[in-house]
Amino acid sequence: MGFAMKKSGKLHRWAVMGPLLLAIGCARLSEAPPEPLPDDATLRAGLARCCAGADTYPLPVVQVVESAASSIVPVSRAIMVRAPYLQDQPGARARLLDGAQPLDMVLIANRAHLSGAVGVGYFGHSLLIVGDEAQLRALGVWDDPAVVPFHDRIRAGGLAIEAIEGGVHLANADQVMDSDASALLRPSGLSTARKRAAIVALFREIGKPFDVHFDLATEEALFCTELIDRVLPEANLPITTAYGRKVIWPDEVAAASLLGRTGFRLQTYVEGSPTGWREAGWQEMAVKMLAAWQ
């Protein structure tokens, strides 16, 4: 979702300048992080500064690029540069999703699409797991009027809800694994009643249009992290003001979560490469994020 460019030694967010730039988000993956890893204190200090940048591009330029938002977003997403590293990795899929629970958040890094092939940043998309029929029955929401219309879709493999070009929709495992690296984070401190309410609210958002301008004030349309903030406001996702509008960057969600500043906690992080995939810890995830913002 987010994008930044370097100019005069500083990072500048271009995400709100247009959907092609808004959609991109992750840096190139290597097979292994640099060794030795920095110490935890150094990583945490870096995460606290992660993703910061000044918005100095002229507003008229921003407005010109944004005027083509509705056409640029789907085109840039549709053009594939290469296959996503995790797409055909059943082991990575099992490791990430087999233990997933309703309301788990998945952060996705992907340079396989044109929309993610350039720029600075790591995680560029996010979604929420809703679970399968058994999990929704156990939660007590399977027969809720908001869920009933999607029974067939869920039985056919729909397991997550995302806000992406085309609108808010139910996504299957293949769509969730359209990534080069993914992190699964779990919300903490939610009662069963609160989980039920959040899941029902999430299903009620299906069908809303995608917000190509990435503006939290635009309530009739949603972007990926806005959807999560809408149904789980208590998760305290970090909100940034850019070019006069409020936005939520996936990278900042990841950084704040690793620092314990949101209601989400990292459960699993997997990253792919041209030769396979690996599970890694939060330190390696932090290294990749910080490297992407240098």
Protein Blocks (a to p, Z undefined) as FASTA:
>chain_A
ZZcddeehiacdfklnofklmmgobdcddfbdcdddddfklmmmmmmmgoiacdfbcfkl
mmmmmmmmmmmmmmmmmpcfbdcfklmmmklmmmmmmmpcehiacddddfkbmklmgccd
jbfcdcddebjfklmmmnopmmgmklmmmmmmmmnopabdcddehiacdddfklmmmcfb
dcddddehiafklmmmmmmmmmmmgopacdfkopaklmkbccfklmmmmmmmmnopacdd
eehiacddfklmmmmmmnopafbdcfbdcdddfkbccdddfklmmmmmmmmmZZ
